[in-house]
Amino acid sequence: DVLLVESGGVVVQPGGSLRLSCEAFGFIFEDYTMHWVRQVPGKGPEWVSLITWDGGISNYADSVKGRFTIFRDNSKNSLYLQMNSLRSEDTALYYCAKEGSGWRNFDYWGQGTPVTVSS
Amino acid sequence: QSVLTQPPSASGTPGQRVTISCSGSGSNIGSNSVNWYMQLPGTAPRLLIYSDKQRPSGAPARFSGSRSGASASLAISGLQSEDEADYYCSTWDDSLKGVLFGGGTRLTVL
């Protein structure tokens, strides 16, 4: 069975940095585009970033462009999100998601890791 | 304010048919297929419909999707109490080069 396990979410001060990790199980990780999606409790999901199977292409939401970097290590079946210059509005539950069939959809999601940016 | 517009709420009685709309523009729904997600409280969203009208394995047949022009719809026939959840449409935007989500529709089964 497909399983995505995120980690790394903590409380961090504004302006600080954080790295999230997502370890993948149950599928051929290197074959798939992967995404980060975040959600503030009580609000809808917000797409953050994607990276193609080989790391050749990455895209970012305007809200995080220039501050966040997505990368992957296929030898470790792992996806990462380096978050710099964090702001209070980055506070959310961050999900790792696997891209499914078709175009830019998410057929499997992790359980999420919470990030709180607060002084 | 989301780029993809959904009604904030919808409701129906058990057995009824309910539709949820999602309106966008030429750079998103007008050019790319739409996906639908269902989210129960305290859980991650679950893919319900992809590529406008395809159901992934495990998605009940009472859920169906369609797209026309810059709008899309999710239909739920034979409404059941367990369908009470938040529903989100999603698609790629060619101009923003990113994935968009609608604001969500809370479905209540009366």
Contacts between the chains, C-beta under 8 A, distances in Angstrom:
chain1	res1	chain2	res2	distance
A	35	B	99	7.3
A	37	B	99	8.0
A	44	B	2	7.0
A	44	B	86	7.8
A	44	B	88	5.7
A	44	B	101	5.3
A	44	B	102	7.0
A	44	B	103	5.6
A	44	B	104	4.3
A	45	B	37	7.6
A	45	B	45	6.0
A	45	B	88	6.4
A	45	B	90	7.9
A	45	B	101	5.0
A	46	B	101	6.7
A	47	B	90	7.9
A	47	B	98	5.9
A	47	B	99	3.8
A	47	B	100	7.1
A	47	B	101	6.7
A	50	B	99	7.3
A	59	B	97	5.3
A	59	B	98	5.9
A	60	B	98	7.4
A	61	B	98	5.4
A	62	B	96	7.0
A	62	B	98	7.5
A	95	B	44	5.9
A	100	B	47	6.3
A	100	B	50	6.0
A	100	B	56	6.8
A	101	B	50	6.3
A	101	B	51	7.2
A	101	B	54	7.4
A	101	B	56	7.7
A	102	B	33	6.0
A	102	B	35	7.2
A	102	B	50	4.5
A	102	B	51	3.8
A	102	B	54	6.8
A	103	B	32	6.3
A	103	B	33	5.7
A	103	B	51	7.1
A	103	B	92	6.1
A	104	B	32	7.5
A	104	B	35	7.8
A	104	B	90	8.0
A	104	B	91	7.4
A	104	B	92	4.4
A	104	B	99	5.3
A	105	B	35	4.0
A	105	B	47	6.1
A	105	B	50	4.5
A	105	B	51	7.7
A	105	B	90	7.0
A	106	B	35	7.8
A	106	B	37	7.7
A	106	B	45	7.5
A	106	B	47	6.2
A	107	B	47	5.0
A	107	B	50	7.5
A	107	B	56	6.0
A	109	B	44	3.8
A	109	B	45	6.3
A	109	B	46	7.8
A	110	B	44	7.0
A	111	B	44	6.6
A	112	B	44	6.4
